[in-house]
Structures are given as structure tokens and as C-alpha cells.
Amino acid sequence: MTTSGTPHPTRTSHPPHPPHTALTLAATLLTATVGLYIALVALGNITDFDSNQQFVRHVLAMDTTFKDDDLMWRAITSKGLADAAYVAIIAWETVAALVLVAGTWLWARRDLERARRVSTYGLLMLMLLFGAGFIAIGGEWFAMWQSDDWNGLDAATRVFLLSGMVLLVIHLPTGTATKPEDQPQSPSQSQAQSQT
């Protein structure tokens, strides 16, 4: 029985995990931090439903703004619609938290491409919620900036900027690209090289 030195055709070589770097560690911890934050926000909204329910109702009703007649037609005074919007916000926060937890798990497993993709989805969900939802729609359309009592613009801006910063960090080059000669070869490539 002779062996040619080529790998068995049924055996596949798995690429090694990329090494841990300071950047991947930062991506893991930052994704985990944002995921933990939004998970606690969602949990707080579920367990203390009434507090932010009142916030959403007052923002949509525009009852603590300057009450300019040119703007008040935008107000939504229906408690049912306001509560539906609030439940939708909680659901969005919960899904974003789960996506970011999954992203954190993938970072910890050093599955960098999937971790980057999944984390991007979760972070974009937060940027949409707090940027488009709270800052643009709540702050401008419903004139939340005019209210001294029900104004969430500072908190929304913090979350938007934090999510954006983490999004930039996770898309920085990780420096784990390997040279062509370091990459695992398929059996046909190995056989071709052994014949030359």
C-alpha cells in the first residue's frame, strides 16, 4: 500500500480561527455593551410599562409643546394608537437586543464575517429607532424639542452616537487577512503542486 502524500478526498481542512486582536476584543465588548444596554431598556419598558407609556402618549399628543396651531394638527391624541406605537417600540428594542447578543456570541467565537454582519443589523436597528424614530419623528415632527417635561432627545442622541461609533469600530480592518501561501489548499491544489 502506497501513499501519495495528498490529503484524503473525504477530509476537508478547516481554516484556523483568526487570532484574537485588540480590535476584535473591542468589537466584542462594545457590541455586548450596546446589546446589554438595549436589553435593559426593553426589560425596563416591559416591567415598568406605565412610565414610558406616559412619555409616548404625551410626545404624540404634543400637549407640552408650544401648541402652535400650525403644528398641532400633527398631534395623535388617541391612547390606543399611542399604546400601539409604544408596544412596537418595545418589540423593536427587544429584537435589536437579541440580534446584538447573537452578534456578541459570534464575535466571541471569532466568526468575524458573520459577527460583523449580524452586529451591523442590530446597530442599524438602534440607529433607525433613535435617529429616525426619536430624533426625527419625535423631536421634529411631534416637536418634542419644545417640551421641558417630555423631552427624550438627549438620551436618543446618546444612543444614536454610541451605536454609530460601535458600527464604525466593527467595520475597521481587523488585520487578520492571511497571505495566499498561508491559506489552506484544496486536495487538487496540493496534488498539482506535488506534480510540479
Order of alpha helices (4+ residues) and beta strands (2+ residues): alpha-alpha-alpha-alpha-alpha-alpha
